[in-house]
Structure formats: structure tokens, C-alpha cells
Amino acid sequence: MSQPQKAPKWAVIAANVNMLEANEGELNEAFRAQQANDPGGHVARKNELMEKFFHKIYRLGRKLLLYAKDTNDQLLINQASFTESTLNKLNEKEALLTCGSILQRGNEYLAKTAG
């Protein structure tokens, strides 16, 4: 009886390398598909937009604070006295309520200065 002939070691290694490269390609495709469907990307984008929005609200608040000090509007001074980090530390609902009040006061300021 003859024994089955063994493949040379280099051939086995080459076959394994080819198989691993094919698997790596499949994994890369799976990762790309996962990233495309990953809701974490949407959350990251939302958070990025919220940070930009908070920065703009903060800048509007600074401008309103200057106006409030010029007109001695104590209520507006109290509303517009906040830091940008304060907005970032608030939960989303509270931060958006603060932003809404600043926007409302900004519109009131525009109405006063336009008329």
C-alpha cells in the first residue's frame, strides 16, 4: 500500500495565504457595509451638528449680553449669561430649551432695533 503523497509545505502555506487574503477581502467588505448601515455614524453627525448649533447660540448669547448691558435689561442679562460648555453639559432637551429662549430673545432684539 502506498501512502498518500503529502503536498509540499510551501504549497500548503501558499493555499492558506490565499484563503486568508480572500477572507480579509470579505471582512473588509463586511466592515464597509456595516459602517454604511451603522446608526452610530448618524449619531456622531447629529452630535457634530448640535455642537455647531450650540456654538452659534453661544455667540448670539454673547451679542445679546452686550445689548442687555447697554440697555440695562436685567432679565436678558440673566438669560444670556451662560457658557458654551454649559450648553454642552445640559441634556439635549434642556439645551434646546435654552437655545429656543435665546433665539426668541434674539428675534425680539431684531424687532426692537428694526423699528
C-alpha positions, -999 to +999 in steps of 0.1 A: +000+000+000+013+033-009+008+063+014-009+094+001+016+119-012+019+150+010+018+184-006+049+204-001+048+227+029+052+258+007+021+248-013+001+245+019+013+278+032+005+294-002-030+280-001-035+293+034-023+327+025-047+328-005-075+317+017-067+344+044-064+371+017-099+361+004-113+362+040-097+395+046-113+409+015-147+396+026-142+411+061-133+444+046-165+444+025-185+434+056-169+463+076-177+488+048-213+476+047-216+478+085-202+513+086-226+523+058-256+510+079-242+519+113-266+542+131-236+553+152-225+574+122-258+592+123-255+598+160-220+612+155-232+635+127-261+647+149-237+654+178-214+673+154-243+695+142-256+700+178-221+713+188-221+737+159-256+749+167-247+754+204-216+774+194-237+797+172-263+801+200-235+809+224-222+836+201-257+850+197-260+850+235-227+870+238-241+896+214-274+897+233-255+901+266-237+932+252-270+946+242-286+938+276-257+955+294-261+986+272-298+988+278-296+976+314-321+947+307-315+925+337-338+898+325-319+895+293-286+896+312-297+866+333-309+847+302-278+854+281-253+847+308-242+812+301-211+795+288-207+773+258-197+744+280-229+748+300-249+741+268-228+710+261-233+697+297-271+700+297-292+672+285-304+676+249-340+688+259-327+714+284-301+726+259-326+730+232-350+749+255-322+773+264-314+777+227-350+784+219-352+811+245-320+828+232-334+826+197-367+841+208-348+870+226-327+875+195-358+879+174-371+904+200-339+923+198-341+924+160-377+937+162-366+965+186-336+975+165-355+974+132-384+996+144 
